[in-house]
Amino acid sequence: MTHLLDQLNPQQREAVEHTDGPALILAGAGSGKTRVITYRIAYLVGERGIPPESILAVTFTNKAADQMKERVARLLSVNLETWPQVSTFHSFCVRVLRRAIDQLGYNRDFSIYDEDDQARVMKAAIHELGLGELVGSPRAALGRISYAKNRGWTPEDIYRKATDPASERLASLYERYERKLRDSNALDFDDLLLKTVELFYKAPAICDEYNRRFRYILVDEYQDTNRIQYELIRQLTLAQQNLCAVGDEDQSIYRWRGADIENILHFEKDYPATRLFRLEQNYRSTQVILDAATAVVSRNVARKGKTLWTDRQGGAQVGLYEADGADDEALFVVGEIQRALATEADTIAVLYRTNAQSRTFEEALRRLGIDYRLVGGFSFYERAEVKDILAYARLVTNLRDSAALRRIFNTPPRGIGETTIGALEAAARRSDHSLWEALEQELAAKLLPSRTLRALDGFYNLLRQLVAGREALTLSGFFRELLDRTRYLEMLRQENAPEAEDRIENLQELVNAAADAEERGETLAEFLDHAALVSEADGYDERARVTLMTLHSAKGLEFSTVFLVGMEEGLFPHKLSLDDAAGLEEERRLCYVGMTRARDRLILTRGRSRRSYAREDYETTRPSRFLREIPTELLEPLRGAYSGSKPRTLWENAVNSPSEVERVLRDRGLPKGERSGGPRVGAPRPHGRWKLGTLVRHPKFGLGTVLASEGDGNDTKLTVSFPGYGIKKFMKRYAPLERA
């Protein structure tokens, strides 16, 4: 084991060898965070002789957990009878709940509802309460409820704190949504964490059992933990505090999802005996890239601070391209990608703040025939046909799963219409039962039309037969039987369309996935749990040469070349954060994350104008403040190969610099003698029409130059250029403008 530790740098080795007591490892971007975690696990087992089953490591994605498992296995190079438990927070909680959720009044065969299932339940709850026009979309309501759950707030908490009718309606919706989940013996993703914490509080003996079992706990990406995850870790460390938290406060970018940066900032207060380790040597980026990223994030207040350095001194300057607009920006980026792919470039990423920005880059890549991968599209388990068959499988394990039942009542078509389904849902509400129980009651009562009863009875018997025959089949055999008995494949073949063939192939691949799970010894419930917990980040293809993704999705990844696009005020930083100090700091951390994904080359781009949906026109943009925070000596202005744009060195004045104003005025026919920028000293000020080239002052935008004037008197419409802010249009009657 000693020779393995020789492969670590002094700071990494010191962090690995400190095993007893709480430890906080501040791991800067690219500093070998995963390496330290895996070596620490291997050191505990191989050198300290700690039983592997006494170690728990938790992280946020299945991909990260799988990578840790593989690395630990390589380091130990032995076949252990038991292995350390390495999993995501949600996977760990599922295991706990499958064993003991009956302590909370649920059955252990509970279903896990994905976003579509949750939206379906919320839509029904909104309808039942008659709140259709008062709460917006079901997904918006779910977002507010998820926010509450991540902070541990119950419906009663929200109602007690309510100061307006909207909050009271949310509390009622939350309560109805929770009741419907319980009636279906189902949990949503937030519940997996909440119910585990609740279980540990209400069943101290179970909490003690896990405290005794896991003597050493490691938490990856600690800066991304929310309040409930924090409570979970606190409960798991009541008996001992051999807790190792690894994270980077400068990469805390999920506040919108409930992450609380205070968890890492206050770690030493929560665990007073903490040893603090800083990993500052970066093994990924050049020093130029690190200096630029550090210059941005160091403006934040909420940070512990570290100084990243690397042996890769120097490196190319950070490229800066200022496009005329979004299309020009996309053409430039794709042109650069085409040239990079012709050389030795390894992997390339285009990173943007919002998903909507991907369109122009996708179109440009397709025009040039460049293959790319888009992260954030439908994953395999989100495809409609796959979700349909998984819904059947969920029902076989939990007949009370109303969302699954609602999804496949008439899929494939079997003569059960929306009117019948609505009647069953109404019956379920009246009796406060699940949809399956309402179906059984209606079949027993025989009050529905005979044709409807025949269709319902056939469907009921199909599911009963699938439940009865499940135990006699292998996992893959069960899915083959399911596809055959439901006639789902037959339905697709009758469509006789290319799209149908793709869907058939997807279902065949689902059977293959079941066969793989079967070889791993998984049960049907475990296979369904895995399918439910696949995240967007798990869809990243490391073999792709070109990847398009949001900045949030890029966390934890690295590329040889990174294009960080849309560097404009209101876009990045996002407009919703501009008046929120904490939100603006998170945007700055997001910028730092994006910049530090690059190994060799980092290029920043912005459009000087961008189409505005609200105005149905193009609007001049302002450069992102993050650009101003990068030292100019680290930036290299770039020229566009397609638009003929000239490189700029003073990007602060990139929008309508004095020379540009001069050109605009010349083009509009103003004689040179009158292009002085304002009236002569002592000359009478003009009244009525404002002359082109007149200097004006605005309380927010400062000094500007009049580019156009239409009309007379108070009805005059003025077009004014403000350096650094762009072109603005005003009505003189309302504009707070003064001649300078």
MOSULBEL-V99774 format. One record per backbone hydrogen bond with DSSP energy under -0.5 kcal/mol. NH is the residue of the N-H (numbers start at 1). CO is the residue of the C=O. Records with the same first field share a line. If there is no record, write none. Layout:
# MOSULBEL-V99774
NH->CO + CO
This chain:
# MOSULBEL-V99774
5->1
6->2
7->4
8->5
13->9
14->10
15->11
16->12
17->13
18->14
19->17
23->243
24->275
25->23 + 245
26->24 + 277
27->25 + 247
28->26 + 279
31->28
36->32
37->33
38->34
39->35
40->36
41->37
42->38
43->39
44->40
45->41
46->42
47->43
48->43
50->44
54->51
55->52
56->216
57->85
58->218
59->87
65->61
66->62
67->63
68->64
69->65
70->66
71->67
72->68
73->69
74->70
75->71
76->72
77->73
80->78
85->55
86->84
87->57 + 85
89->59
92->88
93->89
94->90
95->91
96->92
97->93
98->94
99->95 + 96
100->96
101->97
103->100
104->101
105->102
106->101
110->107
111->185
113->111 + 187
118->114
119->115
120->116
121->117
122->118
123->119
124->120
125->121
126->122
127->123
128->124
129->125
130->126 + 127
131->126
134->131
135->131
141->137
142->138
143->139
144->140
145->141
146->142
147->143
148->144
149->145
150->146
151->147 + 148
152->149
153->148
158->154
159->155
160->156
161->157
162->158 + 159
168->164
169->165
170->166
171->167
172->168
173->169
174->170
175->171
176->172
177->173
178->174
179->175
180->176
181->177
182->178
183->179
184->180
185->182
186->181
187->111
192->188 + 189
193->189 + 190
194->190
195->191
196->192
197->193
198->194
199->195
200->196
201->197
202->198
203->199
206->203
207->203
208->204
209->205
210->206
211->207
212->208
213->209
214->210
215->54 + 213
216->54
217->242
218->56
219->244
220->58 + 218
222->246
224->221
225->222
227->150 + 258
228->150
230->226
231->227
232->228
233->229
234->230
235->231
236->232
237->233 + 234
238->235
243->241
244->217 + 242
245->23 + 243
246->219 + 244
247->25
251->248
252->249
253->251
257->254
258->255
259->254
260->225
261->259
263->260
264->261
265->261
266->262
267->264
269->266
270->266
271->267
274->271
275->22
277->24
279->26 + 277
280->278
282->280 + 309
283->30
286->599
287->312
288->314
290->286
291->287
292->288
293->289
294->290
295->291
296->292
297->293
298->294
299->296
300->297
303->301
308->306
309->280
313->311
318->634
319->602
320->636
321->604
323->321 + 606
329->325
330->326
331->327
332->328
333->329
334->330
335->331
336->332
337->333
338->334
339->335
340->336
341->337
342->338
343->340
345->340
348->545
349->561
350->547
351->349 + 563
352->549
357->354
358->355
359->356
361->357
362->358
363->359
364->360
365->361
366->362
367->363
368->364
369->366
370->365
371->369
373->546
375->373 + 548
377->374
382->379
383->380
387->383
388->384
389->385
390->386
391->387
392->388
393->389
394->390
395->391
396->392
397->393
398->394
401->398
402->400
405->401
406->402
407->403
408->404
409->405
411->408
417->415
421->417
422->418
423->419
424->420
425->421
426->422
427->423
428->424
429->425
430->426
431->427
432->428
433->428
438->434
439->435
440->436
441->437
442->438
443->439
444->440
445->441
446->442
447->442
453->449
454->450
455->451
456->452
457->453
458->454
459->455
460->456
461->457
462->458
463->459
464->460
465->461
466->462
467->463
468->464
469->465
470->466 + 467
472->469
473->470
478->474
479->475
480->476
481->477
482->478
483->479
484->480
485->481
486->482
487->483 + 484
488->483
489->483
491->487
492->488
493->489
494->490
495->491 + 492
496->492 + 493
501->497
502->498
503->499
504->500
505->501
506->502
507->503
508->504
509->505
510->506
511->507
512->508
513->509
514->510
515->511
516->512
517->513
518->514
519->515
520->516
521->518
522->517
527->523
528->524
529->525
530->526
531->527
532->528
533->529
534->530 + 531
538->535
539->536
540->537
542->540
544->541
547->348
548->373
549->350
551->352
554->550
555->552
557->554
559->597
560->347
561->347
562->601
563->349
564->562 + 603
565->351 + 563
567->605
568->566
569->622
570->573
571->568
572->568 + 573
575->570
577->574
578->574 + 575
580->577
584->580
585->581
586->582
587->583
588->584
589->585
590->586
591->587
592->588
593->589
594->590
595->591
596->592
597->594
598->595
599->559
600->560
601->560
603->562
604->319
605->564
606->321
608->323
610->619
612->617
613->611
616->612
617->612
619->610
621->608
624->567
627->624
628->624
629->625
630->627
631->629
634->631
635->632
636->318
638->320
640->645
644->640
651->649
653->650
654->651
656->654
661->657
662->658
663->659
664->660
665->661
666->662
667->663
668->664
669->666
670->665
674->671
675->672
676->674
683->680
689->687
693->706
694->691
696->704
697->738
698->702
699->736
702->698
704->696
705->721
706->694
707->719
708->719
710->717
715->712
716->713
717->710
718->716 + 730
719->708
720->718 + 728
721->705
722->720 + 726
723->721
724->655
725->722
726->722
728->720
730->718
732->716 + 730
733->714
734->731
735->731
737->735
738->697
740->695
